[in-house]
């Protein structure tokens, strides 16, 4: 089907252009966490309520990768190509090892169980940053249970001993996050507030600042959730009606309208110019003009 792109600036045509959105698969519960392996050419994504993870091959075949996934949400790859996953049901961040075992990287902060790790990115040096809202302690998206921590924070994991550092705790519900091209800034959105904040990244990995950088406004279902940056520095973020595209200064270029409420997306295929979109019950693909970034 043809995608409806609501342009607010002529620059959007240079980024997305006239495109067709393909339905690759449907019939899922609620999809999230897409990640593309740039060398093995597969896409992994999560079905949160069904507690499953799937892998789609370059040939388009979809296989069950993990069940139960413990209601996994966000996924990424580290610099060795290992899959790192946020689990709602267990409040863990885990890493899949080449031998098939799973290493637990984070579960607690100061003796209290994390809320429900949600989305995750890894810096070039290997430090892992993740958001920890409360959604995984709710029906459908997780396992209902009392929250032990009195806040919703953002954390960093460092080193082989998986040292956990709380970076900020002043969000209502932190969700998607991504680095700027030079990793000097970290963008983090807040689903409940409907905006994207920007932090400076210090030499030791700590954060400073946190001003509101952009707001996602418009009609239709959706809120800030998945977020990525392309190779030109344009920032994509889900929001009302679909995927909102901002230039590097924070100016809105336009909105890619999606057929369903969109939770997340990632760049993939050989040229990294395919936007794989996880939108509620379906997996979609959209070709764009500006490639994304390889994870490693």
C-alpha positions as CSV (number, residue, x, y, z in Angstrom):
1,X,0.0,0.0,0.0
2,X,1.1,3.6,-0.5
3,X,2.3,5.3,2.7
4,X,0.9,8.6,3.6
5,X,3.6,11.1,4.4
6,X,2.4,14.3,6.0
7,X,5.2,16.8,5.1
8,X,5.7,19.9,7.2
9,X,9.0,20.8,5.5
10,X,10.3,20.2,2.1
11,X,13.3,18.4,3.6
12,X,11.3,15.3,4.4
13,X,11.2,14.4,0.7
14,X,15.0,14.1,0.7
15,X,14.9,11.7,3.7
16,X,11.8,9.5,3.0
17,X,10.5,10.4,-0.5
18,X,7.6,8.7,-2.2
19,X,7.4,5.2,-0.7
20,X,5.3,2.1,-0.4
21,X,4.8,0.4,2.9
22,X,4.8,-3.4,2.7
23,X,3.1,-5.8,5.1
24,X,5.6,-8.5,5.8
25,X,3.7,-10.5,8.5
26,X,0.7,-10.0,10.7
27,X,-1.4,-11.8,13.4
28,X,0.8,-11.0,16.3
29,X,-0.1,-9.7,19.8
30,X,1.9,-6.5,20.0
31,X,5.3,-6.2,18.3
32,X,8.4,-4.4,19.6
33,X,12.2,-4.4,19.7
34,X,13.3,-4.9,16.1
35,X,17.0,-5.2,15.5
36,X,18.9,-5.9,12.3
37,X,22.1,-7.9,12.1
38,X,24.2,-6.1,9.5
39,X,26.4,-9.1,8.6
40,X,24.2,-12.2,9.2
41,X,21.3,-10.3,7.6
42,X,18.5,-11.2,10.0
43,X,15.9,-9.2,11.8
44,X,14.8,-10.1,15.4
45,X,11.7,-8.7,17.0
46,X,9.6,-9.3,20.1
47,X,5.9,-10.1,20.6
48,X,5.4,-8.8,24.1
49,X,2.0,-10.2,25.2
50,X,2.7,-13.6,23.6
51,X,6.2,-13.8,25.3
52,X,7.9,-14.7,22.1
53,X,10.8,-13.5,20.0
54,X,11.1,-14.1,16.3
55,X,13.8,-14.0,13.7
56,X,13.2,-13.1,10.0
57,X,15.8,-14.3,7.5
58,X,17.1,-12.3,4.5
59,X,14.9,-14.6,2.4
60,X,11.8,-13.5,4.4
61,X,11.3,-16.7,6.4
62,X,10.1,-16.1,10.0
63,X,11.0,-18.6,12.7
64,X,10.4,-18.7,16.5
65,X,13.6,-17.7,18.2
66,X,12.7,-17.7,21.9
67,X,9.7,-18.9,24.0
68,X,9.2,-17.9,26.6
69,X,10.9,-14.6,26.1
70,X,9.8,-13.3,29.5
71,X,7.8,-10.7,27.7
72,X,10.9,-9.2,26.1
73,X,10.7,-5.7,24.7
74,X,13.8,-3.9,23.4
75,X,16.7,-5.6,21.7
76,X,20.1,-4.5,20.4
77,X,23.4,-6.0,19.4
78,X,26.7,-5.4,21.1
79,X,30.1,-5.0,19.4
80,X,30.5,-8.8,19.2
81,X,27.1,-9.3,17.6
82,X,25.5,-10.7,20.7
83,X,21.8,-10.1,21.2
84,X,21.1,-8.0,24.3
85,X,17.5,-7.9,25.5
86,X,15.2,-6.1,28.0
87,X,12.7,-8.5,29.7
88,X,9.5,-7.1,31.2
89,X,8.4,-10.2,33.1
90,X,11.7,-10.7,35.0
91,X,12.9,-7.1,35.2
92,X,16.2,-8.2,33.7
93,X,18.7,-7.1,31.0
94,X,20.2,-10.3,29.4
95,X,22.7,-11.2,26.8
96,X,22.6,-14.3,24.5
97,X,26.0,-16.0,24.3
98,X,27.3,-17.9,21.2
99,X,27.0,-21.2,23.0
100,X,23.3,-20.7,23.6
101,X,23.5,-19.7,27.3
102,X,22.1,-16.4,28.7
103,X,24.1,-14.0,30.8
104,X,22.1,-11.8,33.2
105,X,23.5,-8.2,33.1
106,X,21.1,-6.3,35.4
107,X,18.2,-7.1,37.8
108,X,18.4,-4.8,40.8
109,X,19.3,-1.3,41.9
110,X,20.3,-0.9,45.5
111,X,18.7,-4.1,46.5
112,X,15.4,-3.4,44.8
113,X,14.2,-5.1,41.6
114,X,14.3,-3.0,38.5
115,X,10.8,-1.9,37.2
116,X,10.9,-3.4,33.7
117,X,13.8,-2.6,31.4
118,X,12.3,-1.4,28.1
119,X,14.6,-0.1,25.4
120,X,18.4,-0.3,25.1
121,X,21.4,1.1,23.2
122,X,25.1,0.4,23.4
123,X,27.9,2.9,23.1
124,X,30.9,2.4,20.9
125,X,33.0,1.7,24.0
126,X,30.6,-1.1,25.1
127,X,28.6,0.7,27.9
128,X,25.0,-0.3,27.8
129,X,22.3,2.3,28.4
130,X,18.6,1.3,29.1
131,X,15.4,2.8,30.2
132,X,13.3,1.4,33.1
133,X,9.6,2.5,33.0
134,X,6.8,0.7,34.8
135,X,5.0,-0.8,31.8
136,X,6.2,-4.3,32.3
137,X,4.4,-4.4,35.6
138,X,1.0,-3.9,33.9
139,X,-1.4,-6.3,32.3
140,X,-0.9,-7.2,28.7
141,X,2.6,-5.7,28.5
142,X,4.0,-7.6,31.4
143,X,3.2,-9.3,34.7
144,X,1.1,-7.2,37.2
145,X,3.1,-6.8,40.4
146,X,4.0,-4.0,42.8
147,X,6.9,-1.7,41.8
148,X,9.8,-1.8,44.3
149,X,11.6,1.3,43.1
150,X,9.9,4.7,43.7
151,X,11.0,6.2,40.4
152,X,11.4,5.3,36.7
153,X,15.0,5.7,35.7
154,X,17.7,5.4,33.1
155,X,20.8,3.3,33.7
156,X,24.2,2.4,32.4
157,X,25.9,-1.1,32.6
158,X,29.7,-1.1,32.4
159,X,32.4,-3.7,32.2
160,X,32.5,-7.5,32.4
161,X,31.3,-7.3,36.0
162,X,28.2,-5.5,34.8
163,X,28.4,-2.5,37.1
164,X,25.0,-0.7,37.2
165,X,24.8,3.1,37.5
166,X,21.6,5.1,37.8
167,X,22.0,8.1,35.5
168,X,18.7,10.0,36.0
169,X,15.4,9.4,37.8
170,X,13.4,12.4,36.8
171,X,11.2,10.9,34.0
172,X,7.6,10.0,34.2
173,X,7.9,7.0,31.9
174,X,11.3,6.9,30.0
175,X,11.2,4.8,26.9
176,X,13.1,5.1,23.6
177,X,16.7,6.3,23.5
178,X,19.4,6.8,20.9
179,X,22.8,8.5,20.6
180,X,23.7,11.4,18.4
181,X,26.1,10.6,15.5
182,X,29.2,11.4,17.6
183,X,27.7,9.9,20.8
184,X,28.3,13.2,22.6
185,X,24.5,13.4,23.3
186,X,21.9,10.9,24.3
187,X,18.3,11.4,23.3
188,X,15.6,9.9,25.6
189,X,11.9,10.2,25.2
190,X,9.1,10.2,27.8
191,X,6.0,8.4,26.7
192,X,3.7,10.1,29.2
193,X,5.0,13.6,28.6
194,X,5.0,13.3,24.8
195,X,8.5,14.7,24.4
196,X,12.1,14.0,23.7
197,X,14.9,15.2,26.0
198,X,18.6,15.5,25.2
199,X,21.5,14.9,27.6
200,X,25.2,15.5,27.2
201,X,27.4,12.4,27.6
202,X,30.4,13.0,29.8
203,X,33.8,11.2,29.4
204,X,32.9,8.7,32.1
205,X,29.5,7.9,30.5
206,X,27.5,10.0,33.0
207,X,24.8,12.3,31.7
208,X,24.2,16.1,32.1
209,X,21.5,18.5,31.0
210,X,18.2,16.9,30.0
211,X,16.3,19.8,28.4
212,X,13.3,19.1,26.2
213,X,14.6,18.8,22.6
214,X,11.4,18.2,20.7
215,X,7.7,17.4,21.2
216,X,5.6,14.8,19.2
217,X,2.3,16.4,18.3
218,X,-0.5,15.4,16.0
219,X,-3.5,13.3,15.4
220,X,-4.0,9.6,15.7
221,X,-2.8,6.8,18.1
222,X,0.7,6.7,19.2
223,X,3.2,8.3,21.6
224,X,7.0,8.5,21.9
225,X,8.4,5.0,22.1
226,X,10.9,3.6,19.6
227,X,13.6,6.0,18.4
228,X,16.6,5.9,16.0
229,X,18.9,8.2,14.2
230,X,20.0,7.9,10.6
231,X,23.4,8.5,9.0
232,X,22.6,12.2,8.4
233,X,21.6,12.9,12.0
234,X,17.9,12.9,11.4
235,X,16.0,11.5,14.4
236,X,13.0,9.2,13.9
237,X,10.6,8.8,16.8
238,X,7.1,7.2,17.1
239,X,4.3,9.5,18.0
240,X,0.7,10.4,17.2
241,X,-0.2,9.0,13.8
242,X,3.1,7.2,13.1
243,X,6.8,8.0,12.9
244,X,7.8,11.6,13.4
245,X,11.0,12.7,11.6
246,X,13.1,15.6,13.0
247,X,16.3,17.1,11.5
248,X,19.5,17.3,13.5
249,X,18.4,20.7,15.0
250,X,15.1,19.3,16.3
251,X,12.9,20.8,13.6
252,X,10.0,18.5,12.6
253,X,10.2,17.4,8.9
254,X,7.0,15.4,8.9
255,X,5.2,12.3,9.9
256,X,5.2,8.9,8.3
257,X,1.7,7.6,8.7
258,X,1.5,3.9,9.7
259,X,-1.4,1.5,9.2
260,X,-1.4,0.6,12.9
261,X,-0.2,2.1,16.2
262,X,3.6,2.0,15.8
263,X,5.8,1.1,18.7
264,X,9.2,0.8,17.1
265,X,11.4,0.4,14.0
266,X,14.9,-0.2,12.8
267,X,17.0,0.3,9.7
268,X,17.9,-2.8,7.8
269,X,18.9,-4.6,4.5
270,X,22.2,-4.4,2.8
271,X,22.0,-0.6,2.3
272,X,20.3,0.1,5.6
273,X,17.6,2.0,3.7
274,X,14.7,-0.3,4.7
275,X,12.8,0.8,7.7
276,X,11.4,-2.3,9.5
277,X,8.4,-1.2,11.5
278,X,6.8,-3.1,14.4
279,X,3.2,-1.7,14.5
280,X,0.9,-3.5,16.9
281,X,-0.1,-6.8,15.2
282,X,2.0,-6.5,12.1
283,X,5.6,-6.2,10.7
284,X,6.0,-3.6,7.9
285,X,8.8,-2.4,5.7
286,X,9.3,1.0,4.1
287,X,12.2,2.1,1.9
288,X,13.8,5.5,2.7
289,X,16.5,7.6,1.0
290,X,18.9,8.2,3.9
291,X,20.5,5.0,5.4
292,X,20.6,4.2,9.0
293,X,23.6,3.2,11.0
294,X,25.3,-0.2,11.6
295,X,25.2,-1.3,15.2
296,X,28.8,-2.7,15.0
